[in-house]
Amino acid sequence: MGHAGMAATAVRYLRSVGAPTTAAPVAAMPRPELRAVREDERAPLDQGEFRRVLGHFASGVTVITAPGAPDKGRGPAGFACQSFVSLSLDPPLVAFMVGRTSSTWPRIAGAGVFCANVLGADQSELCRAFAVSGGDKFAGVEWSPAPATGAPLLAGVPAWIDCTIHAVHTGGDHLIVVGHVAALGTPRRGAPSPLIFHQGRFGTVSG
């Protein structure tokens, strides 16, 4: 007996015993309430200890950039970011986290696009330039427009990922920004090891 015959037999049996043959509609779950964290929900955890322990997790380093808005007299925006991750293969999604108090984030959000520039081991100074707050971070920095979004693709990076903003979620004092990958590449041949940040210091991977 094939699948269709087995299904027909099951339906006949259910009808003979008076059982429903179709499922009742399922009510949608209520949407979660978005609110601030209450004091009684906070873990009794020292923030310094939190940073110290999590500092043992080595991460790569990127510079997240967005195109400027010449009509508003604004140049390109960018900031150094350790919290960049690959999220999904199908569809191709990546994510990064940014503090809610970031002065750069509103400009990236306004652009609706970004390019994640993966830094190499010899680009720690470039990272420091984009880690500061205020000023013209692009002064003296060579870059070209990324092919899909026009966001700055920094010269000399071993890899880049060009994205449109797909979604933004709350994550405590940070925002979780999900990007849909529109283009990506590895333009630098013979690139050095990736730049690594570990326990407050830059490093690299030794083979």
C-alpha positions as CSV (number, residue, x, y, z in Angstrom):
1,M,0.0,0.0,0.0
2,G,1.4,3.4,-1.0
3,H,1.5,6.6,1.1
4,A,-1.8,7.8,-0.4
5,G,-3.6,4.5,0.3
6,M,-2.3,4.5,3.9
7,A,-3.5,8.0,4.4
8,A,-7.0,7.2,3.0
9,T,-7.2,4.2,5.3
10,A,-6.2,6.3,8.4
11,V,-8.9,8.9,7.5
12,R,-11.6,6.3,7.2
13,Y,-10.6,4.8,10.5
14,L,-10.7,8.1,12.3
15,R,-14.1,8.9,10.8
16,S,-15.5,5.5,12.0
17,V,-14.5,6.2,15.6
18,G,-15.7,9.8,15.5
19,A,-12.3,11.4,15.7
20,P,-11.7,14.7,14.0
21,T,-9.7,14.4,10.8
22,T,-8.5,18.0,10.7
23,A,-6.5,19.8,13.3
24,A,-8.1,22.7,15.2
25,P,-6.5,26.1,14.4
26,V,-3.6,26.9,16.7
27,A,-3.8,30.3,18.4
28,A,-0.8,32.5,17.8
29,M,1.4,33.0,20.9
30,P,1.4,36.5,22.3
31,R,4.3,38.7,21.2
32,P,6.9,39.1,23.9
33,E,6.9,42.3,25.8
34,L,9.9,44.5,25.1
35,R,11.0,46.3,28.3
36,A,14.0,47.2,30.3
37,V,15.7,44.7,32.6
38,R,14.4,45.1,36.2
39,E,16.9,45.4,39.1
40,D,15.6,42.1,40.6
41,E,16.4,40.3,37.3
42,R,20.0,41.4,37.3
43,A,22.5,38.7,38.3
44,P,24.8,39.6,41.2
45,L,27.8,39.7,38.9
46,D,30.7,42.1,39.0
47,Q,31.2,43.7,35.6
48,G,34.9,43.8,35.9
49,E,34.9,40.0,36.5
50,F,32.6,39.5,33.6
51,R,35.1,41.3,31.3
52,R,38.1,39.5,32.8
53,V,36.6,36.0,32.2
54,L,35.1,36.8,28.8
55,G,38.5,38.3,27.8
56,H,39.8,34.7,27.6
57,F,37.8,34.2,24.5
58,A,39.9,35.2,21.5
59,S,38.1,37.0,18.7
60,G,38.8,38.3,15.3
61,V,38.7,42.0,14.6
62,T,36.7,43.8,11.9
63,V,35.9,47.4,10.9
64,I,32.2,47.9,10.2
65,T,31.8,50.7,7.6
66,A,28.9,52.5,6.0
67,P,28.7,55.0,3.1
68,G,28.3,58.6,3.8
69,A,25.4,60.9,3.0
70,P,26.9,63.8,0.8
71,D,23.5,65.4,0.6
72,K,23.6,65.9,4.4
73,G,27.2,66.8,4.5
74,R,28.3,63.5,6.1
75,G,31.2,61.4,5.2
76,P,31.5,57.6,5.6
77,A,31.1,56.0,9.0
78,G,32.9,53.2,10.7
79,F,33.9,51.5,14.0
80,A,36.2,48.7,15.2
81,C,34.2,45.6,16.0
82,Q,35.2,42.3,17.7
83,S,31.6,40.9,17.8
84,F,31.2,40.0,14.1
85,V,30.0,36.5,13.4
86,S,28.8,34.2,10.6
87,L,25.1,33.5,11.2
88,S,23.4,31.6,8.4
89,L,24.4,29.9,5.1
90,D,20.9,29.8,3.5
91,P,20.1,32.6,3.3
92,P,23.6,34.1,3.7
93,L,23.5,36.1,7.0
94,V,26.1,37.6,9.3
95,A,25.7,39.6,12.5
96,F,27.6,42.1,14.6
97,M,26.8,43.7,18.0
98,V,27.0,47.4,18.7
99,G,26.5,49.4,21.9
100,R,23.2,51.3,22.1
101,T,25.2,54.5,23.0
102,S,27.4,54.2,19.9
103,S,27.4,57.5,18.0
104,T,28.4,55.6,14.8
105,W,25.4,53.2,14.8
106,P,22.7,55.8,13.9
107,R,24.7,56.6,10.7
108,I,25.0,52.9,9.8
109,A,21.3,52.4,10.5
110,G,20.5,55.4,8.3
111,A,22.5,54.0,5.4
112,G,20.8,50.6,5.8
113,V,23.9,48.9,4.6
114,F,27.4,48.0,5.9
115,C,30.7,46.4,4.9
116,A,32.5,44.2,7.4
117,N,36.3,44.6,6.8
118,V,38.2,41.6,8.3
119,L,41.6,42.9,9.5
120,G,44.9,41.2,9.1
121,A,47.7,40.8,11.7
122,D,49.5,43.8,10.3
123,Q,46.5,46.2,10.7
124,S,46.3,46.8,14.4
125,E,47.0,50.5,13.9
126,L,44.0,50.7,11.5
127,C,41.9,49.0,14.2
128,R,43.0,51.6,16.8
129,A,42.1,54.4,14.4
130,F,38.5,53.2,14.1
131,A,38.3,52.4,17.9
132,V,38.4,56.0,18.9
133,S,35.2,58.1,19.3
134,G,34.7,61.2,17.2
135,G,37.0,62.8,14.6
136,D,37.5,61.8,11.0
137,K,38.4,58.1,11.3
138,F,38.9,57.9,7.5
139,A,41.6,60.6,7.4
140,G,44.6,59.1,5.6
141,V,42.8,55.7,5.1
142,E,42.7,54.3,1.6
143,W,39.4,52.7,0.6
144,S,37.1,52.0,-2.3
145,P,33.4,51.5,-2.5
146,A,32.2,48.0,-1.9
147,P,30.5,46.6,-5.1
148,A,27.0,46.1,-3.8
149,T,26.4,48.9,-1.3
150,G,29.1,51.5,-1.8
151,A,30.2,51.1,1.9
152,P,34.0,51.7,2.4
153,L,36.1,48.6,1.6
154,L,39.4,49.3,3.3
155,A,42.6,48.8,1.4
156,G,44.7,45.8,2.3
157,V,42.1,43.8,4.2
158,P,42.3,40.0,3.7
159,A,38.5,39.6,3.5
160,W,35.4,41.7,3.2
161,I,31.6,41.1,3.5
162,D,29.2,43.6,1.9
163,C,25.7,43.6,3.4
164,T,22.3,45.1,3.6
165,I,20.7,45.4,7.1
166,H,18.3,42.5,7.4
167,A,17.1,42.9,11.0
168,V,18.0,44.5,14.3
169,H,17.3,42.9,17.7
170,T,17.8,44.1,21.3
171,G,20.5,42.5,23.4
172,G,20.8,44.2,26.8
173,D,22.9,47.3,26.4
174,H,23.8,46.3,22.8
175,L,21.9,45.8,19.6
176,I,22.3,42.7,17.4
177,V,22.5,43.7,13.8
178,V,21.8,41.0,11.2
179,G,23.1,41.6,7.7
180,H,22.1,39.9,4.4
181,V,25.3,39.3,2.4
182,A,25.2,40.9,-1.0
183,A,28.8,40.4,-2.0
184,L,32.1,39.2,-0.4
185,G,35.7,38.6,-1.3
186,T,39.3,38.0,-0.4
187,P,41.2,40.5,-2.5
188,R,44.5,40.2,-0.7
189,R,46.8,37.4,-2.0
190,G,49.3,36.0,0.5
191,A,47.5,37.7,3.3
192,P,48.9,37.4,6.8
193,S,47.2,35.7,9.7
194,P,44.1,37.4,11.0
195,L,44.3,40.0,13.7
196,I,43.2,38.5,17.0
197,F,42.1,40.3,20.2
198,H,42.7,38.4,23.5
199,Q,42.8,39.6,27.1
200,G,43.0,43.3,26.1
201,R,45.8,42.8,23.6
202,F,46.2,42.3,19.9
203,G,47.8,39.1,18.6
204,T,47.8,36.7,15.8
205,V,47.5,33.0,15.1
206,S,50.8,31.1,15.0
207,G,50.9,28.0,12.8
